[in-house]
Amino acid sequence: MEAYMMKRLLFIILCSLMVLLPAFSGGQAEDKQETTTIKWMVWITPNIDLEFYRTVAIAFEAENPGVLVEIVETSATTSATSSDFIRNRLASGDVPDLWMNFQDVPAFADAGHLWEIPAYDTDLKQVKNLMSAAYEGKLYSFPSSAQPQGLMFYNKKLWAESGLTEDDIPYDWNDLNTVCAKIKDAGFTPIAMGGEWVPVLFWDLFMGSELSKEYPDWWSLIYSGEKKWDDPQVLEILEYMDKLVKDGYFMEGALSIGYAQLEQAFLNEQAVMYPMGSWFTAAEASAEKDWECGVFSLPTKDGRVNVTKSGGYGNGFAIYSGSENPELAFKLMKKATLDPVLGAKFLQVDGLYSNLTPPLSYSMSSLQQELADLVTSAEFSRPVMQHPLGDAPPMGIGDYFTSGAEAVLTQSYSSLDDLLKKIDNFVAEVK
């Protein structure tokens, strides 16, 4: 009898386990079904590595149980922006939810690819001039940061060894020619320059410092026909740029040097000056070197300071309209840019300045503080040529800036005027 009761008890226990096991299994399956994945396309540069983005993702996942952030890597060594990458993903049907370093808002918004950000979101009240980033009254990103670009960094040690002082900082074109000649005579390369996407910066910064200063609504004037790229005033700027090349003031074989190599070449004292955006300050802050770096604005014809800046439709983040979880992507976007700790770290590693009230702050290097003072004292701070000046530039204009710059840097053009007419023809076709 006792043996029978024992067998019966074991039978009951086994039956109970058989009933409970599917429930546990079902619970696990249910948990898996509740996991939501957000794909975040990140932008890897010499300053911002994958580890930073992983830190943001882990913090976001901790605050949002059941959410998994899948990081999709893209690199600054292949392009100046992520637009081409996104176009390829749209064609393949595998589009990340959240994008970075994205600039072509008008074209993608018109095509219906962008999710409209709620401007009424309470977290966005801290963003200064929030609706300045709107396109046709709709917000697709927000201006959480400012990024100066029209800059010339310089090696103060080599500057002094070239017989130059702070009084020789060039403000106008003639000053820059004089400085370059002295540096070359001292046996140094005056200006660092590279290939990949860097030539577009050569065109944009040297051209834009003058043009945007004189014509803050440049693209509106172009579309209306009041101005053209082959106007004498623009040709004069291009002739100035061309003369700098002809006089041997740039690194030899520049187009064969990639962006990451170029940055290291300047840090290794292979050139005295380096035209680049504020993101270089982050690389400089972590570099081991025995010299101090300074900064001034790209010279203009009349010497009036115009520190050109990123002036697009927000901070370069954007959300795919086809995302199944756009609200979560928006939360991740805010985590990376508005969080007091992670947002400040993002500014620091990319050499950005806060556009929030109160501003996010981080410990600045002497160069970053020098740049902040330069921006504050500048008479002008207009957007770069690839960003809206009045109206937005046509999509694809960067390709023409790049080809024009490469032609000048390699001295492989039929005429400078022809380079400018090609841009006019392109604008006429797409207008």
C-alpha positions, 0 to 999 in steps of 0.5 A: 500500500505504501509503495502504491501511494509513493508511485501515485505521488510520483505520478502526480508530480510528473503530471504537474511538471508536464502541465507547467513545462509548456507554461514556462516554455510559452512564457519564454517564447512570449518574452522573446516576442516582446523584445523590440529591436531598434537599428541605429546607424552610427557614424565611426570617425577617428574621434568617435569609436564604436565603444562610445555608441555601445555605451549609449546603447547599453544605457538606453537598454537598461532604461527600456527593458525589452529593447535591444539596440542593434548598431549598424556601422558606417565610416567617415573614411568613405563619405562626408555624410551617410546619405549614400549609405541610406539610399543603398539601404532603401533600395535593399529594403533593410533600413535602420530606424535611426540615422546619423550624420544625415544632411539631405533632409529636403530630398528625403522628406519630399520622398516621404522617408523621414518621420516627423519629430513632435516639436511639442515634446517637452524634452525639446524645450531646452533646445535653442531656436528649435524650429530653425531646423524645420523644413517646410514647417516640419521638424525631422531633427533638432539643433542640439549642438553647433559645429564650426567648420570654416577653420584653419588649425596651425602648429604654433611650434612650426609657425614660430620656426617659420619666423611668424608670430601671433601678429601674423595670423592671416585675416585676408587673402593677401595675409594668407599668401604672405604666411604661406610663402614664409612657411614654404621658405622655411622648408615646411609644407604650409597647408595639409590636404587629403583625398576621400571626402576632404576635397569637398571641404577644400571647396566649401570652406575656402569658397564658402567663407567669402560667399556666405559672408556676402550672400547669406541667401546664396541658394535663393539667389541662385534659384531666382537667377540673380546670381550664377556660379560663373559670376566674376566674383565667384571666379575670383575666389576660385582663382585665389584658391587655384593660386594657392595650389600653383604656388605649391602651398598644399601637400604633394599627392594630397588626393592619395592621402585618406582622411584618417591619414591626413589627420595623423599627418598634421599631428605628426607635423607634416604641415603647418596649417590644417583646414578642418571643422571643429571635430578635429579639436577632439582628436587634438585633445587626445593626441600625444605631441610636444607642440601647441595647436592654435586656430583661426578662421579661413581668411576672406577677401576683405579680412572680415571674420566669417566662421562658417558652421554646420547649418542644416536641418538639425544635428544630423540625426533622423528617423526612418518613416518606415520604422515600426518603432519611431517613438523608441528611435526618438527616445534613443536620439534624445538619449544620445544628444540631450542626456547630461552625461552621454550628450555632453560626452558626445559633444566632447568626442566630436568637438561640438558646442551645446545649443541647449539651455542650460548648455551641456558642458564638458572639460575643454582643452585649451584649443577648444576654448580658443575656438569657443572664443573665436566663434563668440567674437566672429562678425559672421557665422554663416552656414557652409555651402552644402547647407541652406543659405536662404533655400537648401542646395540641390541634392548631389551638389557635393559631388560637383564641389568635390570634382571641382576641388579635385580638378584644382588640386591636381591642376587637371581642368580646361578652365576654371570658368568651365568648372563653375559652369558645370555647377550652373548646368547641374542646378539648371537641370535639377531646379 
